[in-house]
Amino acid sequence: MVGGKVKKPGKRGRKPAKIDLKAKLERSRQSARECRARKKLRYQYLEELVSSKERAICALREELEMYKQWCSAMDQGKIPSEIKALLTGDDQKIPQGGSSTKMSKNGKNNISNGQSG
């Protein structure tokens, strides 16, 4: 007894009503639904990202294979027509239209490197 008051054993405060428990359960369910939706969107984003990276890898592999063929032809003493077109600056003769902008950029770099050496 402290100051005329008797302490009651147990928890303090009011006990939650059944309505509060139902509301809490509903909030929990809603939160879980939102979490699953966010997770689904995240996985979709990651799958699209992986897909785009795979396409980029395929394009780079094709470009690498083309450069390997060019090197092989040059080792045999042949100059591929694509390289001739790049060296003469005639961009219209470049076949394999897949990556003409990349090739012309690379061609310009090759030309400037060739002139400096």
Steps between C-alpha positions, in 0.01 A plus 500: 500500500641828392309813586178310565494337154520127445702382198330243284718228353504457121512728197436868511266690272181393339459167329449512125148433388415233244436776246860616539624144440291471185626835376856398578458175306352686204788751502745212510329330204498825304868554575578146382305560176695821437828325576419222251406759236829686553691173480324409176585838345861468611532158342343626176747787492794265563382257232476783246846619603647152456328466163640830373849409622477162324403675175794736539733205559374327184553815295853540636580135427384547140715810471798315648451214254494751213829651620653153533403427140656828390823418684506151352454643151776756560733223623445331165594821321147602406351833596126469567281738304357639824844613615573649158175695525594624847849603389372688196222662703230353277237408759243400237687186393493346847284187492385314812285802591457380860735745668607759245523777759733295720708398201537856376609613846749217517610577147570860591703386798690252282568766238629749757714228662632399159599857414672565833721187471 
